[in-house]
Amino acid sequence: MKPNILVICGPTASGKTALSVALARRFGGEVVSADSMQVYRGMDIGTAKPTAEEMQGVPHHMLDVADPGENYSVARYVADAVPIVDDILRRGRLPVVAGGTGLYIDNLIAGRRFAPFEADSGLRRQLQERVKTEGLPALRRQLEQADPEAAARIHPNDEKRIVRALEVWLSTGKTISQHDKESKEIPDRYAPLTISLNFKERPHLWERIDRRVDEMMARGLEGEVRRRLADGVPQDCTAMQAIGYKEIAAAILEGRPVSQGAEEVKLRTRQYAKRQLTWFRRNQSAHWFEWEKIPDFSAALAFSTELVTGSGLQ
């Protein structure tokens, strides 16, 4: 199947934004962000959300689509992003899906249909209340009886996923394992040409991550975190658990030096980058472009252009 979308992925700080914009400009495309934290409004510095200058006039989608207090999910991302990608294709333009959240990218490509449920339903609240009164092991035992397959793959302490699996079963009469199986049997919605970015030497990526965190602090990350806390955004919500926000917020609330929090951000970001690389390396069809110490975007653009034209995508 001939590719119909372009995917630019890789670990954090690997140059995805600049390359995706350059390719969108060259091939008449529009960027669809696949970043699980850039969806939140008012969280710009810590998520490395592209600025108007960095966008260079290229339309960007899936940025600022949720309030920080909302718990945005991969299911909601797919539901929101699929119509956007379809519309870009309908207008004869190139969708450039760019980001570092592999789960979002994979499920968007599949156009995956998720088990239906009503967000923040009364049933979910009832299950969460049962966790408090009966304990999580009681709900896990119920899940083991209803859906042994899901129970086997979900960690015993993963309250969120245990509650979700029970919620699906109790509200639909079908286990989440069955929903997932049926969804995976449906052919992928899109055919991607995937270009993955990385550095040849791991220390060069670490240096770039550290430099980016220093730049975020200089641009006012502490103030951004303080504003979200002042807005009443819960510290334990998904947005405030993001790397960069969690560590700075903890330093502020615990009265520790914010510089200490910044060092923790660097460590957590490096750990996250390793997990991203593990995820993206599973894709055997991806085309990798690896930087030397300093990224050469003209070389990356030439490499990517050859792939795009050779694939028939453009």
Kinemage of the C-alpha trace (Angstrom):
@kinemage 1
@onewidth
@group {chain A} dominant
@subgroup {mainchain}
@vectorlist {calphas} color= white
{ca met a 1} P 0.000 0.000 0.000
{ca lys a 2} L 1.456 3.358 -1.033
{ca pro a 3} L 2.179 5.681 1.919
{ca asn a 4} L -0.337 8.460 2.406
{ca ile a 5} L 1.053 10.120 5.545
{ca leu a 6} L 4.543 11.097 6.676
{ca val a 7} L 5.607 10.384 10.273
{ca ile a 8} L 8.551 12.131 11.940
{ca cys a 9} L 9.378 10.583 15.313
{ca gly a 10} L 12.228 10.061 17.739
{ca pro a 11} L 13.236 10.839 21.307
{ca thr a 12} L 12.766 14.224 22.895
{ca ala a 13} L 15.165 16.945 21.702
{ca ser a 14} L 16.040 15.057 18.502
{ca gly a 15} L 14.947 17.780 16.059
{ca lys a 16} L 11.466 16.563 15.090
{ca thr a 17} L 9.866 20.013 15.032
{ca ala a 18} L 12.409 21.601 12.695
{ca leu a 19} L 12.461 18.677 10.253
{ca ser a 20} L 8.673 18.291 10.150
{ca val a 21} L 8.227 21.995 9.401
{ca ala a 22} L 10.885 21.895 6.667
{ca leu a 23} L 9.247 18.879 5.019
{ca ala a 24} L 5.762 20.350 5.318
{ca arg a 25} L 6.974 23.512 3.612
{ca arg a 26} L 8.678 21.535 0.845
{ca phe a 27} L 5.788 19.183 0.103
{ca gly a 28} L 2.732 21.293 0.869
{ca gly a 29} L 1.951 19.636 4.161
{ca glu a 30} L 0.406 20.360 7.527
{ca val a 31} L 1.787 19.139 10.843
{ca val a 32} L -0.302 16.989 13.179
{ca ser a 33} L 1.309 16.882 16.612
{ca ala a 34} L 1.620 13.499 18.304
{ca asp a 35} L 2.731 14.702 21.723
{ca ser a 36} L 0.658 13.713 24.730
{ca met a 37} L 1.538 16.898 26.650
{ca gln a 38} L 1.398 19.526 23.912
{ca val a 39} L -2.359 18.976 23.801
{ca tyr a 40} L -2.677 21.040 27.003
{ca arg a 41} L -3.311 24.775 26.923
{ca gly a 42} L -0.987 26.981 28.952
{ca met a 43} L 1.738 24.354 29.065
{ca asp a 44} L 4.094 25.657 26.427
{ca ile a 45} L 7.639 25.969 27.721
{ca gly a 46} L 7.903 22.641 29.524
{ca thr a 47} L 6.417 20.689 26.600
{ca ala a 48} L 8.671 22.388 24.008
{ca lys a 49} L 5.527 23.376 22.116
{ca pro a 50} L 6.544 24.962 18.793
{ca thr a 51} L 6.368 28.741 18.717
{ca ala a 52} L 4.817 30.728 15.880
{ca glu a 53} L 8.335 31.484 14.668
{ca glu a 54} L 9.269 27.794 14.651
{ca met a 55} L 6.084 26.892 12.755
{ca gln a 56} L 7.123 29.198 9.896
{ca gly a 57} L 3.547 29.600 8.740
{ca val a 58} L 2.904 25.855 8.491
{ca pro a 59} L -0.517 24.885 9.924
{ca his a 60} L -0.155 22.830 13.110
{ca his a 61} L -2.924 20.692 14.585
{ca met a 62} L -3.540 18.919 17.907
{ca leu a 63} L -1.944 21.640 20.020
{ca asp a 64} L -3.843 23.333 22.877
{ca val a 65} L -6.939 21.139 22.595
{ca ala a 66} L -7.458 20.405 26.311
{ca asp a 67} L -7.369 22.196 29.644
{ca pro a 68} L -4.580 21.136 32.037
{ca gly a 69} L -7.074 19.754 34.534
{ca glu a 70} L -8.467 17.279 31.993
{ca asn a 71} L -7.113 13.746 31.748
{ca tyr a 72} L -6.569 13.507 28.015
{ca ser a 73} L -6.269 9.954 26.659
{ca val a 74} L -5.007 8.113 23.587
{ca ala a 75} L -8.622 7.258 22.735
{ca arg a 76} L -9.562 10.923 22.713
{ca tyr a 77} L -6.444 11.777 20.718
{ca val a 78} L -7.354 9.314 17.969
{ca ala a 79} L -10.963 10.531 17.920
{ca asp a 80} L -9.760 14.137 17.567
{ca ala a 81} L -6.846 13.568 15.178
{ca val a 82} L -8.378 11.171 12.629
{ca pro a 83} L -10.860 13.747 11.219
{ca ile a 84} L -7.997 16.261 10.946
{ca val a 85} L -5.747 13.855 9.021
{ca asp a 86} L -8.656 12.857 6.786
{ca asp a 87} L -9.397 16.511 6.054
{ca ile a 88} L -5.759 17.237 5.171
{ca leu a 89} L -5.790 14.297 2.745
{ca arg a 90} L -9.128 15.397 1.306
{ca arg a 91} L -7.652 18.816 0.525
{ca gly a 92} L -4.769 17.215 -1.347
{ca arg a 93} L -2.157 18.165 1.215
{ca leu a 94} L 0.355 16.003 3.075
{ca pro a 95} L -0.280 15.087 6.723
{ca val a 96} L 3.034 15.228 8.620
{ca val a 97} L 2.499 13.467 11.949
{ca ala a 98} L 5.297 14.605 14.247
{ca gly a 99} L 5.975 13.784 17.872
{ca gly a 100} L 7.529 11.566 20.461
{ca thr a 101} L 4.501 9.805 21.930
{ca gly a 102} L 4.725 6.410 20.235
{ca leu a 103} L 1.404 5.223 21.637
{ca tyr a 104} L -0.393 8.145 20.005
{ca ile a 105} L 1.378 7.641 16.667
{ca asp a 106} L 0.701 3.902 16.482
{ca asn a 107} L -2.961 4.223 17.373
{ca leu a 108} L -3.486 7.113 14.972
{ca ile a 109} L -1.978 5.080 12.115
{ca ala a 110} L -4.305 2.214 12.995
{ca gly a 111} L -7.265 4.552 13.396
{ca arg a 112} L -7.948 2.341 16.372
{ca arg a 113} L -11.447 2.091 17.743
{ca phe a 114} L -11.494 1.994 21.509
{ca ala a 115} L -14.013 0.401 23.790
{ca pro a 116} L -16.858 2.897 24.241
{ca phe a 117} L -17.262 4.534 27.605
{ca glu a 118} L -18.564 7.771 29.017
{ca ala a 119} L -15.739 9.936 30.340
{ca asp a 120} L -15.866 10.492 34.099
{ca ser a 121} L -18.906 8.260 34.312
{ca gly a 122} L -20.674 7.455 37.541
{ca leu a 123} L -19.496 3.875 37.147
{ca arg a 124} L -15.873 4.944 37.154
{ca arg a 125} L -16.396 6.988 40.303
{ca gln a 126} L -18.073 3.986 41.936
{ca leu a 127} L -15.097 1.783 41.070
{ca gln a 128} L -12.657 4.378 42.375
{ca glu a 129} L -14.646 4.582 45.588
{ca arg a 130} L -14.479 0.809 45.900
{ca val a 131} L -10.702 1.009 45.668
{ca lys a 132} L -10.777 3.242 48.758
{ca thr a 133} L -13.206 1.092 50.727
{ca glu a 134} L -12.360 -2.452 49.597
{ca gly a 135} L -8.793 -2.051 48.369
{ca leu a 136} L -7.334 -2.513 44.892
{ca pro a 137} L -6.744 -6.300 45.325
{ca ala a 138} L -10.509 -6.823 45.566
{ca leu a 139} L -11.071 -5.158 42.198
{ca arg a 140} L -8.178 -7.071 40.695
{ca arg a 141} L -9.753 -10.370 41.801
{ca gln a 142} L -12.974 -9.327 40.082
{ca leu a 143} L -11.014 -8.531 36.921
{ca glu a 144} L -9.231 -11.901 37.058
{ca gln a 145} L -12.628 -13.601 36.980
{ca ala a 146} L -14.071 -11.398 34.228
{ca asp a 147} L -11.019 -10.914 32.018
{ca pro a 148} L -8.046 -13.149 32.944
{ca glu a 149} L -6.084 -11.979 29.898
{ca ala a 150} L -6.247 -8.322 30.919
{ca ala a 151} L -5.516 -9.155 34.549
{ca ala a 152} L -2.377 -11.037 33.490
{ca arg a 153} L -0.926 -8.093 31.566
{ca ile a 154} L -1.929 -5.275 33.947
{ca his a 155} L 0.381 -4.652 36.908
{ca pro a 156} L -1.336 -5.448 40.235
{ca asn a 157} L -0.753 -1.861 41.411
{ca asp a 158} L -1.974 -0.140 38.238
{ca glu a 159} L -5.224 1.241 39.608
{ca lys a 160} L -6.037 3.311 36.528
{ca arg a 161} L -5.914 0.382 34.095
{ca ile a 162} L -7.656 -2.059 36.443
{ca val a 163} L -10.516 0.401 36.927
{ca arg a 164} L -10.646 1.042 33.177
{ca ala a 165} L -10.811 -2.677 32.341
{ca leu a 166} L -13.629 -3.243 34.831
{ca glu a 167} L -15.431 -0.149 33.597
{ca val a 168} L -15.402 -1.468 30.020
{ca trp a 169} L -16.628 -4.907 31.044
{ca leu a 170} L -19.395 -3.647 33.332
{ca ser a 171} L -20.613 -0.973 30.917
{ca thr a 172} L -20.429 -2.906 27.620
{ca gly a 173} L -20.727 -6.553 28.626
{ca lys a 174} L -17.553 -7.246 26.659
{ca thr a 175} L -14.044 -7.488 28.066
{ca ile a 176} L -11.390 -4.949 27.154
{ca ser a 177} L -9.290 -7.831 25.786
{ca gln a 178} L -12.054 -8.683 23.317
{ca his a 179} L -12.440 -5.019 22.340
{ca asp a 180} L -8.683 -4.784 21.712
{ca lys a 181} L -8.622 -8.008 19.696
{ca glu a 182} L -11.473 -6.888 17.456
{ca ser a 183} L -9.866 -3.489 16.932
{ca lys a 184} L -6.483 -4.956 15.953
{ca glu a 185} L -8.116 -7.163 13.334
{ca ile a 186} L -9.194 -4.062 11.411
{ca pro a 187} L -6.619 -2.962 8.762
{ca asp a 188} L -4.652 0.200 9.518
{ca arg a 189} L -6.379 3.396 8.464
{ca tyr a 190} L -3.201 5.038 7.142
{ca ala a 191} L -0.007 3.868 5.410
{ca pro a 192} L 2.938 5.749 6.911
{ca leu a 193} L 6.381 6.612 5.653
{ca thr a 194} L 8.236 6.849 8.958
{ca ile a 195} L 11.462 8.773 9.508
{ca ser a 196} L 13.003 8.354 12.964
{ca leu a 197} L 15.614 10.754 14.338
{ca asn a 198} L 18.381 10.081 16.833
{ca phe a 199} L 22.013 10.865 17.609
{ca lys a 200} L 24.797 8.431 16.703
{ca glu a 201} L 26.358 8.839 20.150
{ca arg a 202} L 24.129 8.742 23.239
{ca pro a 203} L 26.108 11.468 25.123
{ca his a 204} L 25.306 13.945 22.348
{ca leu a 205} L 21.578 13.409 22.925
{ca trp a 206} L 22.094 13.835 26.673
{ca glu a 207} L 23.941 17.126 26.067
{ca arg a 208} L 21.103 18.371 23.876
{ca ile a 209} L 18.508 17.399 26.495
{ca asp a 210} L 20.433 19.175 29.258
{ca arg a 211} L 20.804 22.287 27.111
{ca arg a 212} L 17.099 22.261 26.290
{ca val a 213} L 16.150 22.101 29.985
{ca asp a 214} L 18.497 25.003 30.731
{ca glu a 215} L 16.819 26.970 27.932
{ca met a 216} L 13.370 26.136 29.328
{ca met a 217} L 14.390 27.457 32.727
{ca ala a 218} L 15.773 30.616 31.136
{ca arg a 219} L 12.509 31.106 29.213
{ca gly a 220} L 10.454 30.944 32.403
{ca leu a 221} L 9.462 27.343 33.111
{ca glu a 222} L 9.292 28.053 36.845
{ca gly a 223} L 6.798 30.865 36.253
{ca glu a 224} L 4.707 28.676 33.957
{ca val a 225} L 4.492 25.967 36.639
{ca arg a 226} L 3.631 28.534 39.321
{ca arg a 227} L 0.820 29.914 37.149
{ca arg a 228} L -0.705 26.470 36.652
{ca leu a 229} L -0.558 25.809 40.397
{ca ala a 230} L -2.123 29.218 41.067
{ca asp a 231} L -4.875 28.344 38.560
{ca gly a 232} L -5.768 25.416 40.795
{ca val a 233} L -4.597 22.698 38.419
{ca pro a 234} L -4.329 19.573 40.626
{ca gln a 235} L -0.763 18.455 41.192
{ca asp a 236} L -1.746 14.814 40.610
{ca cys a 237} L -3.549 15.337 37.272
{ca thr a 238} L -2.038 13.963 34.066
{ca ala a 239} L -0.728 17.321 32.824
{ca met a 240} L 1.074 18.172 36.056
{ca gln a 241} L 2.653 14.724 36.123
{ca ala a 242} L 4.470 15.579 32.887
{ca ile a 243} L 8.254 15.675 33.022
{ca gly a 244} L 9.290 19.254 33.682
{ca tyr a 245} L 6.142 20.170 35.574
{ca lys a 246} L 6.140 17.434 38.205
{ca glu a 247} L 9.737 18.059 39.281
{ca ile a 248} L 9.539 21.867 39.315
{ca ala a 249} L 6.185 21.820 41.119
{ca ala a 250} L 7.576 19.461 43.759
{ca ala a 251} L 10.589 21.726 44.323
{ca ile a 252} L 8.329 24.772 44.677
{ca leu a 253} L 5.849 23.133 47.043
{ca glu a 254} L 8.559 21.513 49.158
{ca gly a 255} L 10.552 24.729 49.439
{ca arg a 256} L 13.599 23.294 47.683
{ca pro a 257} L 15.776 25.210 45.199
{ca val a 258} L 14.167 25.188 41.779
{ca ser a 259} L 17.606 24.475 40.319
{ca gln a 260} L 17.414 21.122 42.076
{ca gly a 261} L 14.139 20.453 40.329
{ca ala a 262} L 15.732 21.345 36.993
{ca glu a 263} L 18.441 18.730 37.514
{ca glu a 264} L 15.714 16.160 38.202
{ca val a 265} L 14.008 17.206 34.958
{ca lys a 266} L 17.222 16.465 33.060
{ca leu a 267} L 17.505 13.013 34.636
{ca arg a 268} L 13.850 12.094 34.033
{ca thr a 269} L 14.032 13.357 30.441
{ca arg a 270} L 17.069 11.195 29.696
{ca gln a 271} L 15.251 8.186 31.156
{ca tyr a 272} L 12.189 9.005 29.046
{ca ala a 273} L 14.318 9.308 25.906
{ca lys a 274} L 15.593 5.768 26.459
{ca arg a 275} L 12.021 4.483 26.665
{ca gln a 276} L 11.092 6.382 23.509
{ca leu a 277} L 13.993 4.830 21.610
{ca thr a 278} L 12.976 1.353 22.769
{ca trp a 279} L 9.447 1.983 21.465
{ca phe a 280} L 10.451 3.436 18.087
{ca arg a 281} L 13.067 0.753 17.400
{ca arg a 282} L 10.314 -1.850 17.300
{ca asn a 283} L 9.205 -0.420 13.951
{ca gln a 284} L 11.175 -2.428 11.393
{ca ser a 285} L 9.972 -0.266 8.492
{ca ala a 286} L 11.218 3.040 9.929
{ca his a 287} L 14.021 4.919 8.191
{ca trp a 288} L 16.549 6.189 10.735
{ca phe a 289} L 18.566 9.353 10.345
{ca glu a 290} L 21.222 9.800 13.014
{ca trp a 291} L 22.884 13.100 13.784
{ca glu a 292} L 26.510 13.710 14.587
{ca lys a 293} L 27.129 15.943 17.611
{ca ile a 294} L 25.515 18.923 15.880
{ca pro a 295} L 22.362 18.278 13.779
{ca asp a 296} L 22.750 18.919 10.053
{ca phe a 297} L 19.229 19.749 8.925
{ca ser a 298} L 20.177 20.244 5.276
{ca ala a 299} L 21.447 16.656 5.195
{ca ala a 300} L 18.332 15.385 6.984
{ca leu a 301} L 16.108 17.292 4.581
{ca ala a 302} L 17.913 15.805 1.572
{ca phe a 303} L 17.672 12.296 3.075
{ca ser a 304} L 13.964 12.727 3.821
{ca thr a 305} L 13.178 14.304 0.456
{ca glu a 306} L 14.672 11.332 -1.358
{ca leu a 307} L 12.553 8.950 0.732
{ca val a 308} L 9.350 10.935 0.189
{ca thr a 309} L 9.760 11.209 -3.569
{ca gly a 310} L 11.001 7.642 -3.947
{ca ser a 311} L 8.063 6.224 -2.029
{ca gly a 312} L 5.510 7.893 -4.229
{ca leu a 313} L 4.129 9.833 -1.281
{ca gln a 314} L 4.622 12.997 -3.332
